[in-house]
């Protein structure tokens, strides 16, 4: 095959795993759960007679919801799978073996890229029949379905190309994930700003529309929005498909061209400082004295805080996040404070705070899970067996290191909360609730990363499960808020639809948390977290404050403790020894 033996091997081996079929069928089942929940929310019950207008309105609404949810999932997981696929090769020092073979550059790059996109492409194809069924309801055209699938496919290619570009360029996994996510957010933000700020019909606005997958999907959903006069509406996303495809080809071409320049890494090891001692009577010759750094009583925490274990460019990543936060906060909090509520739910300042908080939580989670996977792939975790480091020292040392290394990231939302309180946008009481709830989520994100890092022997599986769980939580919360707003006054009669959605989320969360580490506490935590989150969302939409904070503390605080307490024993089991007698 043109992609080479790497992709051929992935095509042959991936269908042998049960997870391949579970993911495909589970994704289709999730789409049908969303269809049922949306139907119960907007129409309610199984009515015998529905007008064609009602059916077509529902068909167009659910098609838009499914399309935007799928695009979001496709973009995120394409980046995650591709970047994780390459980063695992680097961490295990196997990429250098591929470079030593007779494989050409395009075979390595395209093989890794297409291998990472294989699962995502399967899910896109599995969703096409579901979209086709919606055409029977009306309000959806075949051209809309075709162009939606095309936009999702080319967006997946672009996100995967960007992930492969960063993964082959950077050496450390955390840098790869952080730069990949930040770059994607900046890309979408710049395109959105170019469309909003440029005049109608300008070249800059047209470029933004052509290169933004969400703008292209919006034009597919509303083909009449761009018409200025009478005529026949046409559905086409050809400029977006060509633009995104061209950008993908450019990224792939640069990666292929620079593959053997970036790899193997030119990084060098910095040894300890040395000094020359003067000669004396007892030693007539000068001696070279090596000055070693003093290590703390907890060497794990010392390594996390006092060394560059995650690369030499992490400071630039933090600086980029702070600059992005400053620009977005100025534009949307200061300039857009009087704008209309986004999706009829939240104001622009709250939206900015939520978006930056979610981005910070994702980066904290990425730092936590890679802090374990790097140790495992570098074979340094095995060295702990021969030391006297206790399980508590390891787990709390890793947690302390994660919070120290990401302090600049999760402090930015705290500064925004302080700004809200200082300008009297919120009361001091509500600011306290926000700070407590947000810090609780930070601890949850860090502990979730450690939980999956310790539970999975494969780095790619650990990273995918950790970041995927966080992402699905946020996507589920967003979809649930949209459905609650759509229900409005009929919420009491549509509670069974929301219960189905919540139960499905609880089942998936329990399976994710307990697949490798079964525990009654984790089952209870995974089963109750979606229900408490649902209560927090409804309380927020009803302008609650204390109830939201308490429910968040109960849901995510208990889950954090349920993962933290067994982590000590899990750590011992992973090492094949017990440290209980040493504590």
Secondary structure, DSSP 8 states (H G I E B T S, - for coil): -TT-HHHHHHHHHHTTSHHHHHHHHHHHHHHHHHHHHHHHHHT-S--S---HHHHHHHHHHHHHHHHHHHHHHHHHHHHHHHHHHHHHHHHTT-HHHHHHSS--HHHHHHHHHHHHHHHHHHHHHHHHHHHHHHGGGSS--HHHHHHHHHHHHHHHHHHHHHHHHHHHH-SSHHHHHHHHHHHHHHHHHHHHHHHHHS-TT-HHHHHHHHH-HHHHHHHHH-TTTT--SSS------HHHHHHHHHHHHHHHHHHHHHHHHHSS--------EEEEE---SS--S-EEEEE-----SSHHHHHHHHS-TT-S-HHHHHHHHHHHHHHHHIIIIITTTTS--BTTTB-HHHHHHHHHHHHHHHHHHHHHHHHHHHHHHTT-TGGGGGS---HHHHHHHHHHHHHHHTHHHHHHHHHHHHHHHHTTSS-HHHHHHHHHHHHHHHHHHHHHHHHHHHH-SSHHHHHHHHHHHHHHHHHHHHHHHHHHHHHGGGTGGGHHHHHHHHHHHHHHHHHHHHSSS--HHHHHHHHHHHHHHHHHHHHHHTT-SHHHHHHHIIIIIHHHHHHHHHHHHHHHHHHTS--GGG-
